[in-house]
């Protein structure tokens, strides 16, 4: 999806229920999302903003990202080039495959290792080298998750996100 696109959010798994923009019930169920899922959440530095990102890992996992290489709990997540310029790639987390995009130049951020706290998600954008995500502002508490994306007649989405 791109900035300005419209999409639907399913709140069934999140525990957030509302009516006409007013939250009526927040059960903070959490735990129903897995790596590869795309979630809609309150942006941790400013909960008035809504962000959309892909879950990469959850509480207790260790995440590293350096020079286009994603490692989760010591396992390198492989990706395969699907464009001539080698910058559009397919990556799979568990049973979910999706496209990611690299920039021509390597990500300028310093390599970091993250240990994901309990009851949080580590999220990343699919435009890996140009994404404002958990590598910058930290993890997303499960209670901040508003829902997941719905696309194509009620199916959870598997498309790429920024």
Secondary structure, DSSP 8 states (H G I E B T S, - for coil): --TT---EEE-TTT-EEEETTEEEEE--------TT-EEEEE-TT-TTSEEEEEEEEETT-EEEEETTEEEETTEEE-EEE-STTS-EEEEEETTEEEEEE--SS---S--EEEE--TTEEEEE-SBGGG--SHHHH--EEGGGEEEEEEETTTEE------
